[in-house]
Structure formats: C-alpha cells, structure tokens
Amino acid sequence: MNCEKCGTSIPDGASSCAFCGQAVTIQSSPAQTKSFVSKPKSENMITGIVGALIGATIGGAVILLLSQLGFVASISGLILAVCTLKGYELLGRRLSIKGFVICLVLIAVTPYIADRLDWAIVIQKSFSDMNISLGDAFSIVPDLIAEGYIEKSNYIGNLLMIYVFAALGAFSTLRDLFRK
C-alpha cells in the first residue's frame, strides 16, 4: 500500500507513513470485513422449562384467585398462556418448536389442576365441620360430579372457557413472537 500524501510504499499494518508522517487509512478487503448481523440466540431448554413452569404457576394462581373471588376465570386462561410462553422465552432465551410443545402441555394441564383445586377448596369449606383435607377434597371432585352434587355442565363449561381463552392467548403471543 502507498501513502496517500507522498506516495511512499508503506508496510502492511503501519499506522502512519514513515517518510512524511501522514496517518494511514486502513483499507480492508471484502474478505476481512466483519459482518455485524447478530446470530440467533441459542435456546436453553432447562431454564426455559423453569420459566414456563413459573409462568404456568402464576397463571394457575390467577385462575384460582379469580375463581375464589367469584368471577368466571376465563380471562385467566389468557394470562396463563402469555405467562407460560413468555416465561419460557425469557429464561430459555428463545422459544423453539420443542419449547412451544412444552408450553402447550403446561397450558393444557394447568387449568385442569387449578379448576379442580378451586372445587376442592369449595368442598373443603362446605364440609369444614368434617375436617376434610384439601387432598381428599381434590380427589372426590369426580365422584361429586358423577353423583350430581356438582353440576357437570357448569364444571365443564367453566373449564372449556378457560381453555378457549388460553388458546387465544397462546395464539396472539406466538404471533407476536414469530413476528420478531
């Protein structure tokens, strides 16, 4: 390479011309040019699962809380889906297809457990004089539905509403994630 000012030959890697002192503009070849395009984040499935579990727990707690306050907990399904998917993405750094399937399983299981736990709390309160444990109340919910003490259509309708809103939340969250 030659000096721009005096034309003297300058060795590669020099910062100035040894003859006239002119600062050298370093020109790089296309092969030396670095690309600054960021690589996709690598997924950490273990921390993603932890994040999804935390999100599902928060969503399940919202389902339970709203039900105990006497509200139909349908909007909590939306909260469940968003918390589960975002929890996986935040702690796992990325949501892959495997991560999505894990989140779907949690989104499918959590409303069932939370709704059943809600009914167990109601049963435990109703039979407080009999000292029924929460675990026992949880386990007899299907028997009470079968015997007609809990209206089956009410039980299934509330659960389906949570699932519908969870599906809506999952769809909108995934749409936003994949737009990125």
N, C-alpha and C positions, 0 to 999 in steps of 0.2 A: 504494500500500500504506500502511496506517496502523500507528502504533506500538501494540504490544500493551499498554503500560503507560498512556500518556496519551491515545492516540487521534489524535495529531497526524499529518498526512499526511507521509510520508517518501518522498523521491525514490527511484526505482529505482537499485539499485547501492550505496546508502548502507549503511554497516556499523553505524551507531547512530543513534538519534533525536537530531536537533539541539536539541530542546526540553528533554528530560529526561535524555538520555544513555543510555537503555536500549539494550542490544545488540540488533541486529535479527536475527531468524531468517529466513534467506533461503529462500523457498519457490519451488520451481521448478515450472514447468508440465510436464505429461507430454511435451510436445514437446522440452523442454530436458533431460529425464532421459536420461543416457547409459546405454547397455547395456554390461554388462561381460562379455558372452558372448564367449569367445575365438574368433577366426576360425581356420579350419583352416590348418595350416601349409602354406606353398607348397612345392612339390616342386622340388628342384634335381636334374635328371636327370644332369647331368655328374658331380657329386660322388657321386650315388647309384650310378652305374656304377662309379666308382672304389672306393666302399665294397663293392659286390658283387664286384668283381674281387679286392679284398683278402680278402674272406670266402671266395671260391672258392679262392684260392691257399692260404689256411690249411686249408680242407677238403681240398684235393688233397694238401697236405703230410701231413695226418693219415692219409689213405688210404695214401699211400706209406710213411710211417713204420710204421704198424701192419702193413702187408704185409711190409715188410722184417724186422720183428720176428717174423714167422711167424704172425701172427694173421689170421683172416679179417676183413677190413676192413669188415664190414657196418655196424657202429656208426658208422664214419667217414662213411658216407653221410648219416646223421642230422646229424652235426656239420657236414658240408658244406652241407646245406640251411639249417640255422639260421644259420651264419656268413654265407652269401651273402645271405639275406633280411634279417638284422639289419644287415649291413654297408651294404646299400642304404638301409635305413630310417634308420640313424644318420647317415650322411653326406648322404643325399638329403633328410633331414628328414621324409620321408613316403613310403609305399610305395603307388604308384598301380597301375592295371592295366598300364600300359606298363612300370613298374618290375618288376612281377611277371613279365611275359613275358621281360624281360631276364634276370632271375634264373633263370627256368626254363631258358633256353638255357644259361646258365653251369652250372646244376646238371646238365644233360644232357651237356654236353661234358666237364666236369672229371673225372668218374670214368673215362671212357674214356681220356683222356690220362694220368691218374695210374696207372691199372692197366697200361696199355701201357708206361709208363715203368718201372713195377715189374718187368715182364717183361724190359725192356731191361737193367735193372741185373743181373738174374739171368743173362741171356745173357752180358753183358759179364764178369761174374765167372766164369762157367763156361768161357769161352774166353779167359781172361786171357793165356794164352801166345800167342794170335794177335793181340793188341793191337787188338781191335775197338773202335771208338769208340762212345760212347753213342748218337750219332745213327744210326750204321749198325745197331747192335743194335735200336734203336727201329724202324727201317724194315724189318727182316727178321722181325719178330714174325708178321705174317700168313703169310709163307712157311713159317715153322716150324710154325704151326698147320695149314696146308694139307698139309704133308708128314708130320704126325703126331708131330713132336718135342714139341710142346706139346699136351696133351690138350684138344681143343676143348670138351668138356663142362665140364671144370674151369675153363677160361678164361671161358666164357660164364656158368657158374653163379656164379662169384665176382663178375663184373660185374653180373649181374642182382640179386644180393643187395645190392650197394651201391646200385643204383637203387631197390630196394624201400625200403630204409631212408632214402634221400634223399627219396623220395615221402612217407614217414611224417613225416619231419622238416619237410618243406615244408608238409604239411597242418596239423600241430599248430602250427607257427609262424604260419601265415596265420590260423588260427582265433583264436589269441591276439591277433594284430594287429587283426583286424577286430572283436573284442570291445571293443577300446578305442574 
